[in-house]
Amino acid sequence: MTNDNFGFDTLAVRSGQQRTSELEHSEAIFATSSFVFENAAQAAARFAGDEPGNIYSRFTNPTTQAFERRLAALEGGEACVATASGMAAIMSLCVALLQGGDHIVSSRSVFGTTTTLFDKYLPRFGIDTSWVGMNDLQEWKQAIRANTRLLFLETPSNPLTEVADISALADLAHENDCLLVVDNCFCTPALQRPLDFGADLVVHSATKYLDGQGRIVGGAVVGPWQLVAEEIFAVIRTTGPSLSPFNAWVALKGLETLNLRMNAHSQQGMQLANFLVEHSAVEQVFYPGLESHPQYQLAQLQQQGFGGVVSFVVKGGREDAWRVIDATQMLSITANLGDVKTTITHPATTTHGRVSDELKREVGITEGLIRVAVGLENIEDIVTDLSRGLDA
């Protein structure tokens, strides 16, 4: 099946599958570490790269490849490589495309563990990072050096849902011979396709909305064939941060309902944001679907929906934020997101707990901030559960 002229939902259900001689309807799980060869000559040809085919599940497994082909089709990319986690995807990308002496310019508004990777571990290999305001194009320009190789951002950002102008940053990257990398975790290709706006590479935590039910940990990188299928794949093959076949199968099946789920998450996120805006205990609400959001117009242009992540600041700081969280009886107190179950967390002490107080202040992660990833329960029940603490 080619991907030409098929809609998103058809690609989400049908693309990527290559049936075996058993003619299975559902995609098969190839739970095997290795593959056998017809003879010694074929084994030699496979290892030499002269003949395509499976060798070892660290880097060639049919189930994992089905997930990769499907996600590439949904993102509009030429190739995809799957990894053991979202952070493994970012690390593999950096190892493949950077070397000692290179420089990254990154938005300050990225996931806390990404900040730790860029600030603590990459400098050990001579790779430095400059941090800039996500929507200050002039600051991006000024931060670029002769040795800058990557511009990196999340849009919408975690946890304040800031939205960046992907086209403007892509133009800036290409004017300076850099690559633009976009973390598309919050939107997924159902709501946003960064490659369509000029981004070079898209990274995912498949742990989140791609799976959609909190069952597995996984990641992926999507982009052009030469960068992904050759350079980044070579790193996966050698260093081994591979996605297991079972986890690949779970994420593959998750993609089948991605559009339905993301539209439902977006609808419920909008309803929760509107409720929070009117509540007297709430100082500020962060959600791209609100007209009060600074990048509301940009989000309308770039995104097909606004997603399920809603963050808000309660009056009273950490003590009252924790009180609201602890008063919930149904919501899951966990730092993960992208689940059919609504989750709630305190970013300053969880997802961004290891980020410096200075950086937290710069990006607006205050002690009163709460992040809710709206699930697919009845929205009335979600509102009632949050109200237990907010009303008190």
C-alpha positions, 0 to 999 in steps of 0.5 A: 500500500502506497501512502498517496491520496489516502487520508490521515485516518486511513493511514493511521489504520492501514499504513506500514503493515506488510503481511506475512505468508500467514496473511494475518489481518492484525499486525504480527508481533515478532517476538524474536531476538534474531533471524535465520538465513537460508545459507552462509552467503545470505548471512554475509550479504545481510551483514554487509548491507548488500541484501535487505532483510532482518538480522537482529532485533536491536535494529531490524524487527518487522513489528518495529518497522511497521510502527516506524513506517506508519508514524512516518506516513502520519508525519509526512516524513520519508523515514522514522526510527523508533527508540526505547523512550522519548529521551533516547530519541533525542539522545540518539539524534544528538549523537548522530548529528553532533560532534565535539565543538558543536553548539545547540540553541534551544528554547528554555521551555522544554521538558526538564529532562531535556534541559538536564541532557543539554546542560549536564551531559552533552557538555562532557562531549564538547557540545554546548547549549544556549537557551533562548525565549521560545517566542523571541526570534531576535534572541534566537538570531543572536544566540546562533554561532558559526558552530551552531548545528541544531535549533531545538524546541517543543511546541506547544511547550511543557507545561505552559503550552507556549506556541512557537512559529515553526516556519519562522524558526525553520527559515532562521535555521536554514539561513544559518545552515542549521537543522530545526528539531521540533518535539511534537509530543503535545500535538502529535501529527493528528493536530500538527505536522512540523515538517509541513512548516519547514522543520527538519526533524520531529521527535516523539515520546511514544509513551504519551499520546501515540500509545495513548493509554499509559502502557509502554515507554517509547520514542521516535525520530521522523524526517528525511531519509538521509538524516533518519534512515542512515545517520540516526539509524546507524546510531541505533544499530550500534548503541542499541536504544531500541524499541522492543517489538511488543512496545512497538506493537502497542504503539502501532495499535495506538496510532489507529485511534490517534485522531479520534483521541486527540480530537476528544482530548482537545474538546475536553481540554477546551471545556476544562480551560473555560471552567478554570478561567471562571474559577475564583481560586485560579489566577491564570490559565495556560491553554492555546485554545483560549483567546487570551493565550498569547499565541492563540492566532498562531496556534490556529494557523499551525494546529488542527486542535489545541490538545489536552494539556491545560496548566493553571496557577492557583492562588497561594503558591505551593501549599494551595497547589498541593492541596488542590492536587491532594483533594482529587479522588479520581484524577491520577497524581502522576507526571506522565501525560497523554493517557485516556486517564486524566493526570495531574501534577505539580511541575515545579517539584516533578517534571521540572524538579531538577531544573534550577530555580533561576530557569524555572523563574525565567520560563514561568514555572511557579510554585502555584502552577498545576498541569492537568492532562485531560483524559477521556472520562466524562468532563463533568466528573473531571471538573467535579474532582478538581473542584474539591480542592479549588472550592476549598 
